[in-house]
Amino acid sequence: MQTMNKYTISKEGFYGNFGGQFISEDLKKEYTKIAEEFLKIKDDKDFVAELDELLKTFAGRPSPIYYARNLSKKYNAEIYLKREDLNHTGSHKINHSLGEALLAKKMGKTKLIAETGAGQHGVAIATASALVGLDCDVYMGEVDMIKESPNVSRMKMLGANVIPVTEGTKTLKEAVDASFKAYCNEYKTAMYAIGSVVGPHPFPMIVEHFQSVIGREARGQMLDVAGELPNYVIACVGGGSNSIGIFNGFLNDENVSLIGVEPLGKGEKLGDNAASINFGRVGELHGFKSMFLQDEAGNVANAYSVASGLDYPGVGPKHAHLNEIGRANYVTIDDKEAIDAFFELSKTEGIIPALESSHAVAYGIKLAKQADKDTKILINLSGRGDKDLDFILKKIGNH
Ligand SMILES: *Cc1c(COP(=O)(O)O)cnc(C)c1O
C-alpha cells in the first residue's frame, strides 16, 4: 500500500481539489476497472521486470545527467541537464508509451487509441505498439498533419493508422475529443493511451507512474554527479508529464525548488499563449477538473505556443494542486525567449533541444544569471530538436 500524503492521489482520483472523473456512469465503471487492474499490475514482479528491461535495452535508460560545462562557466552557476532527449524516439514520451502498451497487453486489449498534437506522442505510441504487438489508431488534427508531416510518415512506417480530425481548429484539442469518442465505442477491446498527465482518473495517475522514472533516476544521479541535491529543478509544462516525472523525485525534499515553465507564446492575451496555470481559471474539460484557459463565459480558449507539444489549454491536475499548495512555482517563457535558448544551447553545448524543452532551458539561464556561483540548477531536457529544424529554418533561418 502506498502511504498517503499531500502529494498522492485519493482513491477517487483527486489531487487536493483537482482531477476526478467527469464522465458517464458507464465509462466510470470501465475506468474504475482500469484503475484497479493498473494498481494490481504496476507492482507485479514480471511486469516490473519486463518494463525495466525494455526501458534499458529498447529506450536507452537510464538517461544520463550532463553537467553543462560551457553554460555553467558562461553564467557562473552550476547547470545540469537530465538528458531525456537521448531516449529512443527523442523524448520522454517513450517512458509512458512503453508502460501503457505493456499494461494494455496484460489487460488483454488488442489496440491502443491515442491522440497526438505535434506527433511526438503518436510516434512513441506507434513505436510501443509495434514492439508489443498491438494495433494502433492515432487521431491527429488535419492542420497538425500538414505541419508535422515527417511524424505522420513515421507513424505509418511503424504500422499505425493515422486518422485525420477535421473539426474546429483541427489541432490537439479536437484530436483529444475524437480519440476519446473512439475509445468510448471500443473500450472493450482497446485501451486509451493518453499522451500526458491529463484526462479523467486513472489516466493522470498511470502516466505519472511511468514518468516518475525520470525523477527517481535524477535524484540519485545528482547525488553522484554533483554531490548534493539541486537547488532548483526546472521543466517545461504542456500537459505536465515530463515535469511531474522529474518533480516526483524531489517532492519530499522541501529545500529543492520546483519550477514549471509554461509557454507565454506571443503574449498574455487569451489565445496567444498556453500558460494554463498563470492565466487560466478552474474548470472542467476532457473529463477532469483543473486549470484551463477560458473566456469570461467559461468557454475553453484556443491555446498557442511556438512549441506544438505545449499548446494544450489545460494542465494536469497534480500541477494545479502543487500550485495551490505552493510546493511548485509556475513561471512563463515566451516564443522569442525559447527560440533564443534553442540556439544558445545548440551553439554553446552542442545539444539541439526540442522547442518545448527550450522553454525550460530559457528559464534555467535566466535563473543562472541572478544566482550565486554554487547554485545548482537541474533542467529536464525533455526532448531533442530534430523535429523542429524545418520549422526553425523556415521561420527564422540560420542564426
Ligand atoms: C510532448 C512534449 C512535451 C510536453 O508534454 P508534457 O506532458 O508537458 O511533458 C514537452 N517536451 C517534449 C519534447 C515533448 O515531446
The ligand as an SDF file (V2000), in Angstrom:
LIG
                    3D

 15 15  0  0  0  0  0  0  0  0999 V2000
    5.0700   16.4470  -25.6130 C   0  0  0  0  0  0  0  0  0  0  0  0
    6.2870   17.0980  -25.1780 C   0  0  0  0  0  0  0  0  0  0  0  0
    6.2840   17.9910  -24.0790 C   0  0  0  0  0  0  0  0  0  0  0  0
    5.0510   18.4100  -23.3520 C   0  0  0  0  0  0  0  0  0  0  0  0
    4.3420   17.4020  -22.6910 O   0  0  0  0  0  0  0  0  0  0  0  0
    4.3720   17.2480  -21.1070 P   0  0  0  0  0  0  0  0  0  0  0  0
    3.2800   16.2590  -20.8660 O   0  0  0  0  0  0  0  0  0  0  0  0
    4.0760   18.5860  -20.5010 O   0  0  0  0  0  0  0  0  0  0  0  0
    5.6980   16.7420  -20.7350 O   0  0  0  0  0  0  0  0  0  0  0  0
    7.4990   18.5340  -23.6720 C   0  0  0  0  0  0  0  0  0  0  0  0
    8.6550   18.2490  -24.3170 N   0  0  0  0  0  0  0  0  0  0  0  0
    8.6830   17.4150  -25.3840 C   0  0  0  0  0  0  0  0  0  0  0  0
    9.9970   17.1590  -26.0440 C   0  0  0  0  0  0  0  0  0  0  0  0
    7.5180   16.8160  -25.8490 C   0  0  0  0  0  0  0  0  0  0  0  0
    7.5620   15.9970  -26.9050 O   0  0  0  0  0  0  0  0  0  0  0  0
  1  2  1  0
  2  3  1  0
  2 14  2  0
  3  4  1  0
  3 10  2  0
  4  5  1  0
  5  6  1  0
  6  7  2  0
  6  8  1  0
  6  9  1  0
 10 11  1  0
 11 12  2  0
 12 13  1  0
 12 14  1  0
 14 15  1  0
M  END
$$$$
